[in-house]
């Protein structure tokens, strides 16, 4: 009887460890996504890019209609350029959730564009889906309306 009870207890312990690990992966990925957004808002482009693999696949209207591979250096340069046209750019997360290797982030990006015609404030609702592998984003699929 003791051996039977010990077997059951051991099995439950192993099962609970497996469940906790699986459930903690989305939580860890959500925390990583939030840190990525904090780096973005601090305009620390190299740190922000470090949350993504150097061979990350992007689906983003600014790159066209198909996935493209963008390395960290190219990503940092793109965002530094964006900062030049909108020095106060900021992303505010409105909703975030994770499931398995995916994190979905809904946010509003705002800023003040500096153009030849002057300055104007803008705001864009955006949704992105990050796919993680070993704590790094390997796919970033971002959706928003580019306007006219």
C-alpha positions, 0 to 999 in steps of 0.5 A: 500500500505504501508503494502504491501511495508513493507511486501515485504521489510521485506521478502527481508531482511529475505531472504538476511540474510538467503542467507548471512549466507549460503554463509558465511559457506563455507568462514568460513570453508575455513578460518578454513582450512587455519588456520589448515594448518598454525598450521601444518606448525608451527609444532603445532600438538596439535593446528592442531589436535584441528581443527578436531573432537575427533571422526573424520573419516579419509580416508588416504592411510597411514591408509589403504583403509577404513575410520578409526576414529582417535582422536586428541591425536593420530593425534598429535602423528602421525604428531609429528612422521612425524616431526621426520623423516622430520623435515622441513615438510611443506604443501603449498596450491595450491588451496582451495575452499568450497561448503556447508559443504565441503572444498577441498584443493589441496596442495604440501607437501615437506620436507627432510627425514632423513633415515639410508641411509642419507637425501633426499628431497621429494615432494608429491601433495595431495588433501583432502576433509574436511567435517565440522560440527559446525566449526570442521572437522568431515571427512578428506578424503585425496588422494595421491600416496604413491609410491612404 
